[in-house]
Amino acid sequence: MRAIFVQMKCQMGHAYRVAQLAVDTIEELSEIYSTSGQYDLLGKFYLDDAQDTGLFVTERVQTLPGVADTYTLITFNAFASAKG
């Protein structure tokens, strides 16, 4: 599994609706946050290693009603504290 982050710009007044719809319909979604700035939402998704990132974003995220634009960040490594 690998994590990707997708920033979503929503149509005016639709951010909370988009967030709830993503939670309800996209099983790969781990977390979604409302944000300030150029984008309204930030979603963290876990994809199988063989899953096509571009296809996932264009077919599952960009097609959510109310999503106007996306920006995808692909991750390489996760780092965590060694404290147990």
Backbone bond lengths (Angstrom), bond angles and torsions (degrees), N, CA, C in turn:
res aa  C-N    CA-C-N  psi(-1)  N-CA   C-N-CA  omega(-1)  CA-C   N-CA-C  phi
1 M - - - 1.452 - - 1.526 109.01 -
2 R 1.302 115.32 144.13 1.462 120.19 175.88 1.517 108.75 -135.59
3 A 1.302 115.12 148.96 1.460 120.88 -178.28 1.521 110.01 -95.29
4 I 1.319 115.06 140.89 1.462 121.42 167.91 1.524 106.71 -128.79
5 F 1.304 115.44 153.92 1.462 121.59 176.66 1.522 107.42 -118.44
6 V 1.321 115.89 134.66 1.460 120.29 179.23 1.522 108.22 -125.29
7 Q 1.332 115.39 120.47 1.455 121.00 172.77 1.520 107.24 -87.06
8 M 1.324 116.36 137.80 1.462 121.40 -178.19 1.516 110.65 -123.95
9 K 1.316 115.52 128.35 1.455 121.97 170.57 1.521 105.72 -96.66
10 C 1.315 116.15 127.39 1.464 120.24 -175.42 1.521 110.68 -108.42
11 Q 1.314 115.26 158.11 1.457 119.99 171.70 1.524 107.47 -62.44
12 M 1.316 116.40 150.11 1.460 121.51 -177.06 1.528 110.81 -52.00
13 G 1.322 115.82 128.66 1.445 121.61 175.99 1.519 115.76 80.91
14 H 1.336 118.48 7.57 1.458 121.14 -174.58 1.530 114.84 -113.25
15 A 1.317 118.75 -0.34 1.462 120.89 -172.55 1.533 112.77 -58.73
16 Y 1.312 118.20 -46.78 1.469 119.72 -177.76 1.523 111.03 -68.08
17 R 1.314 116.50 -35.51 1.464 120.55 177.21 1.533 110.53 -64.95
18 V 1.318 116.24 -43.98 1.464 121.24 178.67 1.528 109.97 -62.43
19 A 1.314 117.22 -44.36 1.461 121.16 -179.94 1.531 110.75 -59.54
20 Q 1.312 117.33 -46.35 1.458 120.50 -178.87 1.525 111.06 -66.07
21 L 1.323 117.01 -39.90 1.459 121.05 178.51 1.531 110.60 -63.92
22 A 1.315 116.89 -40.23 1.469 120.37 177.72 1.525 110.51 -63.05
23 V 1.323 117.10 -44.65 1.469 121.38 178.32 1.525 110.48 -59.72
24 D 1.315 116.47 -41.19 1.466 121.55 -175.37 1.528 114.06 -76.67
25 T 1.342 118.16 -23.75 1.467 119.13 -169.49 1.520 116.50 -122.11
26 I 1.331 119.37 -14.74 1.469 120.32 -175.93 1.524 109.08 -112.67
27 E 1.321 115.96 103.55 1.461 120.34 -175.51 1.530 112.99 -67.02
28 E 1.317 118.28 -23.84 1.470 121.62 179.45 1.533 112.48 -75.60
29 L 1.330 116.96 -9.79 1.462 121.20 -179.17 1.522 110.34 -71.31
30 S 1.325 116.36 126.45 1.459 121.97 177.00 1.520 110.47 -96.30
31 E 1.337 116.23 -48.39 1.463 122.26 -177.60 1.517 108.50 -149.46
32 I 1.329 115.94 152.34 1.462 120.74 173.56 1.521 108.05 -140.97
33 Y 1.309 116.29 136.67 1.456 122.56 -176.53 1.521 109.93 -126.28
34 S 1.333 116.38 144.42 1.460 119.81 167.53 1.530 106.50 -82.03
35 T 1.314 115.92 143.08 1.463 121.07 -176.26 1.522 110.23 -134.62
36 S 1.317 115.42 165.14 1.458 120.32 173.31 1.518 107.77 -106.09
37 G 1.307 116.19 162.19 1.458 120.03 179.36 1.512 111.78 109.11
38 Q 1.316 115.89 -151.37 1.456 121.99 -174.24 1.528 112.54 -67.07
39 Y 1.332 117.60 -30.63 1.462 122.07 -179.21 1.526 109.85 -114.65
40 D 1.326 116.14 153.99 1.461 121.93 -175.12 1.521 113.82 -95.18
41 L 1.331 116.71 -30.16 1.460 121.45 -175.61 1.522 110.27 -134.87
42 L 1.335 115.36 151.84 1.454 122.20 173.84 1.517 107.07 -129.94
43 G 1.333 116.10 118.19 1.455 121.32 179.78 1.516 111.16 -110.45
44 K 1.339 115.73 139.30 1.462 121.99 174.88 1.519 106.71 -108.70
45 F 1.319 115.73 123.31 1.457 122.21 -177.19 1.521 109.32 -122.31
46 Y 1.328 116.50 142.96 1.451 121.63 173.63 1.520 108.39 -109.07
47 L 1.342 115.46 120.27 1.460 121.29 -179.00 1.522 109.93 -111.95
48 D 1.328 116.30 148.27 1.453 120.89 172.01 1.522 108.19 -63.32
49 D 1.325 116.59 151.57 1.457 120.88 -177.75 1.525 112.55 -57.13
50 A 1.314 118.05 -33.69 1.467 121.65 -177.79 1.526 113.20 -86.40
51 Q 1.326 116.89 -7.85 1.467 120.33 -176.57 1.525 110.57 -74.07
52 D 1.317 116.96 133.78 1.465 123.63 -179.16 1.531 109.63 -75.15
53 T 1.327 116.60 115.03 1.464 121.62 -176.82 1.528 111.66 -62.58
54 G 1.313 116.53 -47.06 1.461 119.93 -178.37 1.513 112.33 -61.72
55 L 1.311 116.35 -42.85 1.462 120.92 178.76 1.524 110.66 -65.07
56 F 1.328 116.79 -42.12 1.462 120.43 178.15 1.523 110.88 -59.34
57 V 1.322 117.17 -49.09 1.467 120.65 -177.20 1.524 110.92 -64.85
58 T 1.334 117.15 -45.66 1.464 118.80 -176.66 1.523 113.07 -71.14
59 E 1.326 117.57 -33.59 1.465 119.21 -176.77 1.524 114.07 -92.61
60 R 1.335 117.88 -28.37 1.472 119.53 -173.42 1.522 113.30 -107.40
61 V 1.322 117.76 -32.79 1.466 120.33 -176.24 1.530 111.11 -99.29
62 Q 1.324 116.99 -51.69 1.462 119.63 -177.01 1.519 113.39 -64.96
63 T 1.319 117.70 -21.29 1.463 120.81 -179.26 1.527 113.24 -87.87
64 L 1.328 118.36 -2.77 1.459 119.61 175.56 1.527 109.21 -62.39
65 P 1.324 118.53 129.82 1.470 119.99 177.99 1.528 110.87 -57.58
66 G 1.317 116.46 128.17 1.457 121.90 179.79 1.513 114.50 102.06
67 V 1.335 118.39 -11.00 1.465 121.22 177.15 1.525 108.57 -83.10
68 A 1.325 116.47 124.35 1.462 121.70 -178.99 1.516 112.87 -100.95
69 D 1.341 117.24 -28.76 1.468 120.71 -176.18 1.532 107.77 -161.79
70 T 1.333 116.28 154.96 1.465 120.65 176.52 1.523 110.01 -136.69
71 Y 1.319 114.70 159.15 1.454 122.78 174.00 1.523 106.24 -140.41
72 T 1.321 116.89 119.95 1.460 121.77 -172.97 1.524 111.18 -103.84
73 L 1.332 115.60 134.04 1.460 122.63 174.58 1.520 107.74 -114.17
74 I 1.322 115.93 123.42 1.454 121.32 177.82 1.523 107.75 -97.33
75 T 1.316 116.95 134.33 1.466 120.99 -176.24 1.520 111.04 -101.38
76 F 1.328 115.48 158.73 1.449 121.51 179.52 1.527 111.67 -112.51
77 N 1.331 117.13 -57.98 1.452 121.96 -177.56 1.511 109.85 -132.64
78 A 1.325 116.25 147.80 1.469 121.87 172.16 1.514 107.83 -106.20
79 F 1.313 116.47 136.89 1.454 121.72 179.79 1.512 109.21 -118.08
80 A 1.309 116.02 140.48 1.448 121.01 179.75 1.522 109.44 -139.23
81 S 1.297 115.19 160.08 1.457 120.82 178.68 1.526 109.84 -65.82
82 A 1.310 116.81 141.98 1.465 122.01 178.53 1.526 111.05 -80.17
83 K 1.337 116.18 -6.38 1.469 120.35 179.54 1.518 108.47 -66.48
84 G 1.280 117.91 136.78 1.444 121.58 -175.71 1.458 112.20 -107.84
